[in-house]
């Protein structure tokens, strides 16, 4: 623990360290980490490749002894950038599984149900080939959009159930994707001061999300549910992942597989698709139960403005 604390002092903002000192982990909390948008997400800084990003992510996960981690695939990128197949091969060579994120990342709220179903199916040949008999029947909704009409919500659940899928829910997220584009801009300019701010704010946002979702979970269920963290395979995510994983460890989290997390009763709506649709995120459950949300924190305005 002393070694971890010394490491955290070098990488975390003072405000995050202060919070950690006040709220020491009293019990083991569980979190399953997942990555969306393989093999391509966001712009790259100069001199970096998609495979470089994948290797950074894989190395950090392995060093932290994170269990095999699902990466959710949009196979359209293999048509547009054939060389990115190496990202998926590296993911599989590390023993990490792949899941379905649709072929081209459409928003179900914006297109007909039949078109969305076709997009799901179009992703499957790539998954079946790379997974070689492994369990690729986990589905992550693009934009976490599950349909804007009852007909779509029921229809897509019926379709996924008929094709043997379970939904990879999300119960922790800090909009990590918002940092990838500013990182590319600041790297292009060689602006180390701004990159240092990106590093501090990224960790602060992650720490705030821990407090936000744990507060909701305890308010709604009187306990910590096993959380499912949404991440993206972006360049800044690769850059920050060792420090991010250290933060979760210091906060008392142990890393578990997706299937283990979603064995919890909270996720029954995602794993038993014969049940009717309903809220499957903590914020949605809170809204349905008229439970006020904790205060949120956003860096969106600063991230849009930095290094312009």
C-alpha positions in Angstrom: 0.0 0.0 0.0 2.8 2.4 0.8 4.4 1.8 -2.6 1.0 2.4 -4.3 0.6 5.7 -2.4 4.0 6.9 -3.4 3.1 6.2 -7.0 -0.2 7.9 -6.7 1.4 11.1 -5.4 3.3 11.4 -8.6 0.4 10.9 -10.9 -2.8 12.2 -9.3 -4.1 15.8 -8.8 -3.9 17.1 -5.2 -7.7 17.2 -5.0 -8.0 13.5 -5.9 -5.3 12.6 -3.4 -7.1 14.5 -0.7 -10.3 12.7 -1.4 -8.5 9.4 -1.3 -7.0 10.2 2.1 -10.4 11.1 3.5 -12.2 8.0 2.1 -10.0 5.0 2.5 -11.3 1.8 1.0 -13.1 -0.1 3.7 -14.0 -3.1 1.5 -13.3 -4.7 -1.8 -15.4 -3.2 -4.6 -15.7 -4.9 -8.0 -15.4 -3.5 -11.5 -15.4 -5.0 -15.0 -13.6 -3.0 -17.6 -14.8 -2.9 -21.2 -13.5 -1.1 -24.3 -15.6 0.2 -27.2 -14.9 1.1 -30.8 -12.2 -1.4 -31.6 -10.1 -1.1 -33.7 -10.4 2.7 -34.2 -11.4 5.4 -31.9 -10.6 9.1 -32.2 -7.7 11.0 -33.8 -4.1 10.0 -33.2 -1.2 12.3 -32.0 1.7 12.6 -34.4 3.8 9.5 -34.8 1.4 7.1 -33.1 -0.5 4.2 -34.8 -3.7 2.3 -33.9 -1.5 -0.7 -33.1 0.6 1.4 -30.8 -2.5 2.4 -28.9 -3.7 -1.2 -28.7 -0.3 -2.3 -27.3 -0.4 0.4 -24.7 -3.9 -0.6 -23.5 -3.1 -4.3 -23.5 0.2 -3.9 -21.6 -1.5 -1.7 -18.9 -4.3 -4.2 -18.5 -1.9 -7.1 -18.2 0.4 -5.4 -15.8 -2.5 -4.6 -13.5 -3.7 -8.2 -13.8 -7.1 -7.2 -15.2 -9.0 -10.3 -16.3 -9.6 -10.9 -20.0 -11.3 -7.7 -21.1 -14.0 -7.4 -23.8 -13.4 -5.1 -26.7 -16.5 -4.2 -28.7 -15.9 -4.1 -32.5 -17.1 -1.9 -35.3 -15.9 -3.9 -38.3 -16.5 -1.1 -40.8 -13.0 0.1 -40.0 -11.4 -3.1 -41.4 -12.9 -2.1 -44.8 -11.8 1.5 -44.5 -8.4 0.9 -42.9 -7.5 -2.8 -43.5 -4.3 -2.6 -41.5 -6.3 -2.2 -38.3 -7.1 -5.9 -38.4 -3.7 -6.1 -36.5 -5.4 -4.3 -33.5 -8.0 -7.1 -33.3 -5.3 -9.8 -33.7 -3.2 -8.2 -30.9 -6.3 -8.1 -28.7 -7.0 -11.8 -29.3 -3.3 -12.8 -29.0 -3.4 -11.3 -25.5 -6.3 -13.6 -24.6 -8.9 -10.8 -24.6 -12.4 -11.5 -26.1 -14.3 -9.4 -28.7 -18.0 -8.5 -28.7 -20.5 -6.9 -31.1 -20.8 -3.1 -31.2 -22.5 -3.2 -34.6 -20.7 -2.9 -37.9 -20.8 0.9 -38.4 -21.9 2.3 -35.0 -25.4 3.6 -35.9 -27.8 5.1 -33.4 -30.9 2.9 -33.0 -32.9 6.1 -32.0 -32.2 7.5 -35.5 -32.7 4.6 -37.9 -35.4 1.9 -38.5 -35.2 -1.3 -36.4 -34.7 -3.6 -39.4 -31.7 -1.5 -40.6 -30.1 -1.7 -37.1 -30.6 -5.4 -37.0 -28.8 -5.8 -40.3 -26.0 -3.7 -39.0 -25.7 -6.0 -36.0 -25.6 -9.1 -38.2 -23.0 -7.5 -40.5 -20.5 -7.4 -37.7 -20.8 -11.1 -36.9 -18.5 -12.7 -39.5 -15.5 -10.8 -38.2 -16.3 -11.8 -34.7 -16.9 -15.4 -35.5 -13.6 -15.6 -37.4 -11.4 -13.9 -34.8 -13.0 -15.5 -31.8 -12.7 -19.1 -33.1 -15.4 -20.6 -31.0 -15.1 -18.2 -28.1 -18.1 -16.3 -26.6 -18.6 -13.2 -28.8 -22.3 -12.9 -28.1 -22.1 -9.8 -25.9 -23.6 -6.7 -27.4 -22.9 -3.1 -26.6 -25.4 -0.5 -27.9 -23.7 2.4 -29.8 -24.3 5.6 -27.9 -26.0 3.4 -25.3 -29.2 4.1 -27.3 -31.7 1.2 -26.9 -34.5 2.7 -29.0 -36.7 5.8 -28.9 -40.0 4.0 -29.2 -41.5 1.0 -27.4 -41.6 -0.9 -30.7 -37.8 -0.5 -31.2 -37.0 -1.3 -27.5 -39.0 -4.5 -27.5 -38.0 -5.4 -31.1 -34.3 -5.2 -30.6 -34.5 -7.2 -27.4 -36.3 -9.9 -29.2 -33.8 -9.9 -32.0 -30.8 -10.0 -29.7 -32.4 -12.8 -27.6 -33.2 -14.9 -30.7 -29.5 -14.6 -31.7 -28.1 -15.6 -28.3 -26.9 -12.2 -27.2 -26.6 -10.6 -23.8 -26.2 -6.8 -23.4 -23.0 -5.4 -21.9 -24.5 -2.8 -19.6 -22.7 0.3 -18.4 -22.8 1.4 -14.8 -19.7 3.6 -14.6 -18.4 6.0 -17.2 -16.6 9.4 -17.1 -16.8 10.3 -20.8 -13.2 9.2 -21.4 -13.6 9.7 -25.1 -13.8 13.5 -24.6 -10.0 13.6 -23.9 -8.8 11.9 -27.0 -9.3 14.7 -29.6 -7.8 17.4 -27.3 -4.8 15.2 -26.7 -4.1 14.9 -30.4 -4.4 18.7 -30.8 -2.1 19.5 -27.9 0.4 16.8 -29.0 0.4 18.4 -32.5 1.3 21.8 -30.9 3.8 20.3 -28.5 1.9 21.9 -25.6 3.1 20.0 -22.6 1.4 22.3 -20.1 -2.0 21.6 -21.6 -1.3 17.9 -21.8 -0.5 17.9 -18.1 -3.8 19.6 -17.5 -5.5 16.9 -19.6 -3.8 14.2 -17.4 -5.0 15.8 -14.2 -8.6 16.5 -15.3 -8.9 12.9 -16.8 -8.1 11.4 -13.4 -10.2 13.9 -11.6 -13.2 13.0 -13.8 -12.7 9.3 -13.2 -12.5 9.9 -9.5 -15.7 11.9 -9.5 -17.5 9.2 -11.5 -16.5 6.7 -8.8 -18.1 8.9 -6.1 -21.1 9.6 -8.3 -22.0 6.0 -9.2 -21.1 4.6 -5.7 -23.4 7.2 -4.2 -26.3 6.2 -6.5 -25.7 2.5 -6.0 -25.8 2.8 -2.2 -28.8 5.1 -2.3 -30.7 2.7 -4.6 -29.6 -0.7 -3.3 -27.8 -0.1 -0.1 -24.6 -1.7 -1.5 -22.0 -1.5 -4.2 -23.2 -3.4 -7.2 -20.4 -4.8 -9.4 -19.8 -2.0 -11.8 -19.2 -2.2 -15.6 -16.9 0.5 -16.8 -17.1 1.9 -20.3 -13.8 2.9 -21.9 -12.7 3.5 -25.5 -9.6 2.5 -27.4 -8.3 6.0 -27.9 -4.8 7.4 -27.8 -5.2 9.3 -24.5 -6.9 6.3 -22.9 -3.8 4.2 -23.8 -1.5 7.0 -22.4 -3.4 7.2 -19.1 -4.5 3.7 -18.5 -1.7 2.7 -16.0 -2.5 5.7 -13.9 -6.3 5.2 -14.2 -6.0 1.5 -13.1 -3.9 2.6 -10.1 -6.7 5.0 -9.1 -9.3 2.3 -9.2 -7.1 0.0 -7.2 -6.5 2.7 -4.6 -10.2 3.2 -4.3 -10.5 -0.4 -3.3 -11.7 -2.0 -6.5 -10.8 -5.4 -7.7 -11.0 -6.2 -11.4 -13.5 -8.9 -12.5 -14.7 -10.3 -15.9 -17.8 -8.9 -17.5 -19.8 -12.1 -17.1 -19.1 -12.1 -13.4 -20.2 -8.5 -13.0 -23.4 -9.1 -15.0 -24.3 -12.2 -12.9 -25.5 -9.7 -10.3 -29.3 -9.3 -10.1 -28.9 -5.6 -11.2 -28.0 -6.7 -14.7 -30.9 -9.2 -15.2 -32.5 -6.7 -17.6 -29.4 -7.0 -19.8 -28.8 -10.7 -19.6 -32.5 -11.9 -19.6 -33.8 -10.3 -22.8 -37.1 -12.0 -22.4 -37.9 -9.5 -19.6 -39.5 -6.2 -20.6 -37.3 -3.2 -21.4 -36.5 -0.8 -18.7 -33.7 1.3 -17.2 -30.4 -0.5 -17.0 -28.1 2.3 -15.9 -28.0 3.7 -12.4 -29.1 7.1 -13.6 -32.1 5.6 -15.3 -33.1 3.6 -12.3 -32.7 6.7 -10.1 -35.0 8.7 -12.5 -37.6 6.0 -12.5 -37.6 6.0 -8.7 -37.5 9.8 -8.4 -34.1 9.6 -6.6 -32.1 12.8 -7.0 -28.8 12.5 -8.8 -25.5 13.5 -7.0 -23.9 16.6 -8.2 -22.2 16.0 -11.6 -18.9 17.4 -12.8 -18.1 18.3 -16.4 -14.9 19.3 -18.2 -16.6 19.5 -21.6 -16.2 23.3 -22.2 -12.5 23.3 -21.2 -11.8 20.2 -23.4 -13.4 21.8 -26.4 -11.4 25.0 -26.0 -7.9 23.7 -25.1 -5.1 23.8 -27.8 -7.3 25.5 -30.4 
